[in-house]
Amino acid sequence: MSAQRRGRDGAAETPVTYGAIGGTQALDLLQYPPHGYKPMERSVRIGSGAERWETSKAALMSWGVQRGAGLKVTNVDLGTGEQYAGIRYSDDGTPVGMRDVGGTESVYNDEGEPLIANGMSAVLRTKVGPITVDAPVRVVYVIDDPNRVGFAYGTLHGHPASGEEAFILEHRDDDSVWLTVRSFSRPASFGWRLLAPVYAQVRKGITAKYLRALHPINAAD
């Protein structure tokens, strides 16, 4: 997978197509989603122990969930790392400021692929029946805490949906490892709104595949 970094002049050329950037971090997302958007949250236990945690982290931050769900990750652009920082929330869900963006230096995995970082964009390609659908996204925040890592991306122009999707991995106190997918979305255009039942089924099916993607049985394939 090839990737490139844009210069500063290109950083704002393609803004995300929704307003509530970082909204997947809100603790009350399911009760109070952005107006007009449908929220979703699903979690699954994918194992336990330090080895499972480290293996899952490495996969998650190199598009392993998306690839494991059958999506092709294309047109990766490293960005500048400075487009979005994301909002920090307190334990009661109150916004308390912006997350630190960190440096713009890219980090790579053992295969030489850049790990997911703030401002990175990509096109996720999938099949819906006989139709190939390209879904451009941009990473809007990254979580890198001792026992909690993940990221969220927002939709760009050309995506069939409008909204944000987050993938969060947790190493809990009982040594179990959990993956949570949170999102809010709606069809992006009149045409997709006409196909709302199809859109809902596709979204449900892809989410189910996301939750299976890091399971040890699937990871071994």
C-alpha atoms as a printed R data frame, in Angstrom:
    type eleno elety resid chain resno       x       y      z
1   ATOM     1    CA   MET     A     1   0.000   0.000  0.000
2   ATOM     2    CA   SER     A     2   1.560   3.251 -1.099
3   ATOM     3    CA   ALA     A     3   1.023   6.462  0.842
4   ATOM     4    CA   GLN     A     4   1.986  10.075  0.499
5   ATOM     5    CA   ARG     A     5   1.994  13.176  2.649
6   ATOM     6    CA   ARG     A     6   0.300  16.345  1.507
7   ATOM     7    CA   GLY     A     7   1.847  19.700  2.014
8   ATOM     8    CA   ARG     A     8   0.167  22.265  4.234
9   ATOM     9    CA   ASP     A     9  -1.558  23.916  1.285
10  ATOM    10    CA   GLY     A    10  -3.594  20.765  0.680
11  ATOM    11    CA   ALA     A    11  -4.659  20.186  4.280
12  ATOM    12    CA   ALA     A    12  -8.112  21.733  4.006
13  ATOM    13    CA   GLU     A    13  -8.973  20.930  0.393
14  ATOM    14    CA   THR     A    14 -11.463  18.195  1.249
15  ATOM    15    CA   PRO     A    15 -13.346  18.866  4.493
16  ATOM    16    CA   VAL     A    16 -15.476  16.207  6.118
17  ATOM    17    CA   THR     A    17 -19.163  16.216  5.222
18  ATOM    18    CA   TYR     A    18 -20.676  16.633  8.695
19  ATOM    19    CA   GLY     A    19 -20.394  19.091 11.556
20  ATOM    20    CA   ALA     A    20 -20.080  17.139 14.815
21  ATOM    21    CA   ILE     A    21 -16.402  16.232 14.478
22  ATOM    22    CA   GLY     A    22 -15.336  13.989 17.355
23  ATOM    23    CA   GLY     A    23 -18.942  13.260 18.320
24  ATOM    24    CA   THR     A    24 -18.317   9.506 18.602
25  ATOM    25    CA   GLN     A    25 -16.438  10.262 21.841
26  ATOM    26    CA   ALA     A    26 -19.549  11.585 23.602
27  ATOM    27    CA   LEU     A    27 -20.721   9.213 26.335
28  ATOM    28    CA   ASP     A    28 -24.367  10.070 25.620
29  ATOM    29    CA   LEU     A    29 -24.095   9.520 21.862
30  ATOM    30    CA   LEU     A    30 -26.833   6.882 21.809
31  ATOM    31    CA   GLN     A    31 -29.273   9.169 23.636
32  ATOM    32    CA   TYR     A    32 -28.318  12.449 21.973
33  ATOM    33    CA   PRO     A    33 -26.771  11.919 18.530
34  ATOM    34    CA   PRO     A    34 -26.195  14.864 16.191
35  ATOM    35    CA   HIS     A    35 -29.523  16.036 14.789
36  ATOM    36    CA   GLY     A    36 -30.698  13.906 11.887
37  ATOM    37    CA   TYR     A    37 -28.135  11.140 12.435
38  ATOM    38    CA   LYS     A    38 -28.663   7.580 13.630
39  ATOM    39    CA   PRO     A    39 -26.247   6.407 16.348
40  ATOM    40    CA   MET     A    40 -24.861   2.905 16.783
41  ATOM    41    CA   GLU     A    41 -22.624   1.134 19.288
42  ATOM    42    CA   ARG     A    42 -21.527  -2.506 19.318
43  ATOM    43    CA   SER     A    43 -18.866  -4.259 21.414
44  ATOM    44    CA   VAL     A    44 -17.291  -7.701 21.333
45  ATOM    45    CA   ARG     A    45 -14.730  -9.513 23.474
46  ATOM    46    CA   ILE     A    46 -11.879 -10.674 21.258
47  ATOM    47    CA   GLY     A    47  -9.713 -12.440 23.823
48  ATOM    48    CA   SER     A    48  -7.584 -11.747 26.855
49  ATOM    49    CA   GLY     A    49  -3.995 -11.258 27.888
50  ATOM    50    CA   ALA     A    50  -1.076  -9.053 26.922
51  ATOM    51    CA   GLU     A    51  -0.314 -10.898 23.692
52  ATOM    52    CA   ARG     A    52  -3.869 -10.567 22.403
53  ATOM    53    CA   TRP     A    53  -3.820  -6.871 23.367
54  ATOM    54    CA   GLU     A    54  -0.586  -6.152 21.502
55  ATOM    55    CA   THR     A    55  -1.575  -8.158 18.421
56  ATOM    56    CA   SER     A    56  -4.984  -6.482 18.247
57  ATOM    57    CA   LYS     A    57  -3.497  -3.006 18.667
58  ATOM    58    CA   ALA     A    58  -1.102  -3.575 15.790
59  ATOM    59    CA   ALA     A    59  -3.896  -4.816 13.535
60  ATOM    60    CA   LEU     A    60  -6.361  -2.098 14.489
61  ATOM    61    CA   MET     A    61  -3.964   0.765 13.799
62  ATOM    62    CA   SER     A    62  -3.007  -0.577 10.359
63  ATOM    63    CA   TRP     A    63  -6.558  -0.865  8.962
64  ATOM    64    CA   GLY     A    64  -6.907  -4.457 10.129
65  ATOM    65    CA   VAL     A    65 -10.584  -4.074 11.034
66  ATOM    66    CA   GLN     A    66 -11.462  -2.662  7.631
67  ATOM    67    CA   ARG     A    67  -9.456  -5.254  5.711
68  ATOM    68    CA   GLY     A    68 -10.781  -8.034  7.904
69  ATOM    69    CA   ALA     A    69 -14.300  -6.896  6.996
70  ATOM    70    CA   GLY     A    70 -13.484  -7.301  3.322
71  ATOM    71    CA   LEU     A    71 -12.883  -3.653  2.464
72  ATOM    72    CA   LYS     A    72  -9.982  -2.655  0.257
73  ATOM    73    CA   VAL     A    73  -7.996   0.295  1.666
74  ATOM    74    CA   THR     A    74  -6.778   2.482 -1.207
75  ATOM    75    CA   ASN     A    75  -5.514   6.000 -1.913
76  ATOM    76    CA   VAL     A    76  -3.915   6.424  1.495
77  ATOM    77    CA   ASP     A    77  -2.764  10.000  2.105
78  ATOM    78    CA   LEU     A    78  -0.767  10.745  5.255
79  ATOM    79    CA   GLY     A    79  -1.962  14.350  5.472
80  ATOM    80    CA   THR     A    80  -0.093  16.696  7.768
81  ATOM    81    CA   GLY     A    81  -1.210  15.203 11.085
82  ATOM    82    CA   GLU     A    82  -2.667  18.541 12.095
83  ATOM    83    CA   GLN     A    83  -6.139  18.684 10.573
84  ATOM    84    CA   TYR     A    84  -8.044  17.409 13.599
85  ATOM    85    CA   ALA     A    85  -7.128  16.850 17.217
86  ATOM    86    CA   GLY     A    86 -10.387  15.507 18.598
87  ATOM    87    CA   ILE     A    87 -12.202  16.495 21.767
88  ATOM    88    CA   ARG     A    88 -11.240  15.233 25.222
89  ATOM    89    CA   TYR     A    89 -14.141  14.318 27.519
90  ATOM    90    CA   SER     A    90 -14.246  13.926 31.287
91  ATOM    91    CA   ASP     A    91 -15.653  10.766 32.892
92  ATOM    92    CA   ASP     A    92 -19.124  12.337 33.029
93  ATOM    93    CA   GLY     A    93 -19.081  13.151 29.320
94  ATOM    94    CA   THR     A    94 -18.321  16.860 29.580
95  ATOM    95    CA   PRO     A    95 -16.004  18.275 26.875
96  ATOM    96    CA   VAL     A    96 -12.817  19.499 28.563
97  ATOM    97    CA   GLY     A    97 -10.661  20.572 25.634
98  ATOM    98    CA   MET     A    98  -8.878  19.313 22.571
99  ATOM    99    CA   ARG     A    99  -6.612  16.291 22.461
100 ATOM   100    CA   ASP     A   100  -2.948  16.787 21.728
101 ATOM   101    CA   VAL     A   101  -2.319  16.275 18.031
102 ATOM   102    CA   GLY     A   102   1.245  15.139 18.471
103 ATOM   103    CA   GLY     A   103   3.975  15.410 15.902
104 ATOM   104    CA   THR     A   104   3.659  14.952 12.184
105 ATOM   105    CA   GLU     A   105   6.260  12.169 12.010
106 ATOM   106    CA   SER     A   106   4.723   8.998 10.585
107 ATOM   107    CA   VAL     A   107   5.026   5.689 12.446
108 ATOM   108    CA   TYR     A   108   5.251   2.459 10.435
109 ATOM   109    CA   ASN     A   109   4.536  -1.176 11.261
110 ATOM   110    CA   ASP     A   110   6.876  -4.109 10.614
111 ATOM   111    CA   GLU     A   111   5.610  -4.386  7.027
112 ATOM   112    CA   GLY     A   112   6.530  -0.772  6.315
113 ATOM   113    CA   GLU     A   113   2.949   0.510  6.266
114 ATOM   114    CA   PRO     A   114   2.124   3.817  7.988
115 ATOM   115    CA   LEU     A   115   0.029   3.430 11.114
116 ATOM   116    CA   ILE     A   116  -3.221   5.359 11.327
117 ATOM   117    CA   ALA     A   117  -2.679   8.954 12.438
118 ATOM   118    CA   ASN     A   118  -4.543  12.246 12.694
119 ATOM   119    CA   GLY     A   119  -5.382  13.746  9.309
120 ATOM   120    CA   MET     A   120  -4.716  10.577  7.323
121 ATOM   121    CA   SER     A   121  -7.228   9.916  4.560
122 ATOM   122    CA   ALA     A   122  -8.081   6.832  2.523
123 ATOM   123    CA   VAL     A   123 -10.705   5.392  0.233
124 ATOM   124    CA   LEU     A   124 -12.473   2.258  1.477
125 ATOM   125    CA   ARG     A   125 -13.699   0.160 -1.424
126 ATOM   126    CA   THR     A   126 -16.393  -2.508 -1.188
127 ATOM   127    CA   LYS     A   127 -18.960  -4.334 -3.276
128 ATOM   128    CA   VAL     A   128 -22.703  -3.841 -2.822
129 ATOM   129    CA   GLY     A   129 -24.120  -6.521 -5.075
130 ATOM   130    CA   PRO     A   130 -22.588  -5.931 -8.510
131 ATOM   131    CA   ILE     A   131 -21.714  -2.323 -7.684
132 ATOM   132    CA   THR     A   132 -18.287  -1.168 -6.464
133 ATOM   133    CA   VAL     A   133 -18.651   1.576 -3.852
134 ATOM   134    CA   ASP     A   134 -15.793   3.915 -2.948
135 ATOM   135    CA   ALA     A   135 -16.051   5.521  0.491
136 ATOM   136    CA   PRO     A   136 -13.464   8.290  1.139
137 ATOM   137    CA   VAL     A   137 -12.708   8.993  4.806
138 ATOM   138    CA   ARG     A   138 -10.378  11.106  6.936
139 ATOM   139    CA   VAL     A   139  -9.075  10.234 10.403
140 ATOM   140    CA   VAL     A   140 -10.412  12.861 12.801
141 ATOM   141    CA   TYR     A   141  -8.872  11.669 16.070
142 ATOM   142    CA   VAL     A   142  -6.597   8.993 17.481
143 ATOM   143    CA   ILE     A   143  -6.701   7.548 21.011
144 ATOM   144    CA   ASP     A   144  -3.397   6.336 22.441
145 ATOM   145    CA   ASP     A   145  -3.828   5.634 26.150
146 ATOM   146    CA   PRO     A   146  -2.137   2.829 28.144
147 ATOM   147    CA   ASN     A   147  -5.191   0.536 28.089
148 ATOM   148    CA   ARG     A   148  -7.311   2.161 25.388
149 ATOM   149    CA   VAL     A   149  -6.374   2.808 21.760
150 ATOM   150    CA   GLY     A   150  -8.252   3.530 18.592
151 ATOM   151    CA   PHE     A   151  -9.320   6.093 16.059
152 ATOM   152    CA   ALA     A   152 -12.297   7.579 14.262
153 ATOM   153    CA   TYR     A   153 -12.748   8.662 10.702
154 ATOM   154    CA   GLY     A   154 -15.234  11.035  9.166
155 ATOM   155    CA   THR     A   155 -16.811  10.905  5.749
156 ATOM   156    CA   LEU     A   156 -15.546  12.934  2.808
157 ATOM   157    CA   HIS     A   157 -17.358  14.021 -0.344
158 ATOM   158    CA   GLY     A   158 -18.246  10.977 -2.432
159 ATOM   159    CA   HIS     A   159 -18.947   8.710  0.544
160 ATOM   160    CA   PRO     A   160 -22.443   7.160  0.406
161 ATOM   161    CA   ALA     A   161 -22.923   8.120  4.060
162 ATOM   162    CA   SER     A   162 -22.399  11.258  6.098
163 ATOM   163    CA   GLY     A   163 -21.056  10.863  9.627
164 ATOM   164    CA   GLU     A   164 -18.308   9.412 11.780
165 ATOM   165    CA   GLU     A   165 -17.196   5.944 12.820
166 ATOM   166    CA   ALA     A   166 -14.896   5.037 15.715
167 ATOM   167    CA   PHE     A   167 -12.991   1.831 16.474
168 ATOM   168    CA   ILE     A   168 -11.829   1.546 20.078
169 ATOM   169    CA   LEU     A   169  -9.813  -1.273 21.641
170 ATOM   170    CA   GLU     A   170  -9.736  -1.699 25.439
171 ATOM   171    CA   HIS     A   171  -7.607  -3.836 27.741
172 ATOM   172    CA   ARG     A   172  -9.849  -4.075 30.790
173 ATOM   173    CA   ASP     A   173  -8.993  -4.674 34.440
174 ATOM   174    CA   ASP     A   174  -9.958  -8.354 34.199
175 ATOM   175    CA   ASP     A   175  -7.322  -8.760 31.408
176 ATOM   176    CA   SER     A   176 -10.001  -9.133 28.713
177 ATOM   177    CA   VAL     A   177  -9.649  -7.309 25.372
178 ATOM   178    CA   TRP     A   178 -12.696  -5.677 23.803
179 ATOM   179    CA   LEU     A   179 -13.385  -3.962 20.496
180 ATOM   180    CA   THR     A   180 -16.108  -1.315 20.327
181 ATOM   181    CA   VAL     A   181 -17.491   0.243 17.151
182 ATOM   182    CA   ARG     A   182 -19.395   3.530 17.596
183 ATOM   183    CA   SER     A   183 -20.877   5.677 14.889
184 ATOM   184    CA   PHE     A   184 -23.476   8.162 13.824
185 ATOM   185    CA   SER     A   185 -24.506   8.341 10.207
186 ATOM   186    CA   ARG     A   186 -27.163   9.006  7.627
187 ATOM   187    CA   PRO     A   187 -27.332   8.548  3.846
188 ATOM   188    CA   ALA     A   188 -25.323  11.285  2.173
189 ATOM   189    CA   SER     A   189 -27.547  11.978 -0.833
190 ATOM   190    CA   PHE     A   190 -31.124  11.827 -2.033
191 ATOM   191    CA   GLY     A   191 -30.324   8.726 -4.046
192 ATOM   192    CA   TRP     A   192 -28.999   6.860 -1.015
193 ATOM   193    CA   ARG     A   193 -31.962   8.051  1.051
194 ATOM   194    CA   LEU     A   194 -34.252   6.383 -1.479
195 ATOM   195    CA   LEU     A   195 -32.296   3.193 -0.806
196 ATOM   196    CA   ALA     A   196 -32.472   3.614  2.988
197 ATOM   197    CA   PRO     A   197 -33.447  -0.035  3.701
198 ATOM   198    CA   VAL     A   198 -30.550  -1.263  1.564
199 ATOM   199    CA   TYR     A   199 -28.211   1.242  3.235
200 ATOM   200    CA   ALA     A   200 -29.304   0.053  6.700
201 ATOM   201    CA   GLN     A   201 -28.694  -3.601  5.832
202 ATOM   202    CA   VAL     A   202 -25.280  -2.881  4.310
203 ATOM   203    CA   ARG     A   203 -24.295  -0.876  7.384
204 ATOM   204    CA   LYS     A   204 -25.465  -3.656  9.704
205 ATOM   205    CA   GLY     A   205 -23.592  -6.296  7.740
206 ATOM   206    CA   ILE     A   206 -20.320  -4.367  7.601
207 ATOM   207    CA   THR     A   207 -20.490  -3.617 11.335
208 ATOM   208    CA   ALA     A   208 -20.883  -7.332 12.058
209 ATOM   209    CA   LYS     A   209 -17.798  -8.010  9.941
210 ATOM   210    CA   TYR     A   210 -15.865  -5.261 11.774
211 ATOM   211    CA   LEU     A   211 -16.575  -6.957 15.090
212 ATOM   212    CA   ARG     A   212 -15.297 -10.322 13.791
213 ATOM   213    CA   ALA     A   213 -12.224  -8.912 12.064
214 ATOM   214    CA   LEU     A   214  -9.836  -9.025 15.038
215 ATOM   215    CA   HIS     A   215 -11.075 -12.309 16.481
216 ATOM   216    CA   PRO     A   216  -8.161 -14.785 16.747
217 ATOM   217    CA   ILE     A   217  -9.852 -17.304 14.434
218 ATOM   218    CA   ASN     A   218 -10.266 -14.731 11.671
219 ATOM   219    CA   ALA     A   219  -6.856 -13.133 12.315
220 ATOM   220    CA   ALA     A   220  -5.210 -16.480 11.678
221 ATOM   221    CA   ASP     A   221  -6.716 -16.788  8.202
